[in-house]
């Protein structure tokens, strides 16, 4: 079955970096765009970034432009989110999902605090 397994979250100070990973399985990874989302408790899940199947196009929510970079390795069925210059408002549970799918993984917690 389709699965998304996020990892790489943690507790960091403002200005530091984290790299999230998303291991996907159960479908042909290289055929689909990949997305990252985030959710703060009590709020709706927010779309963060997308990368096309071939990695040639990316797009970001305005609040992370210039700080976050989405990438993928089709040979490893894995997508990544490099997060630099982290801010307290980036604190959330981060999820990944392929475009057009409805399955969610367990997410990975990112906490930015001094």
Order of alpha helices (4+ residues) and beta strands (2+ residues): beta-beta-beta-beta-beta-beta-beta-beta-beta-beta
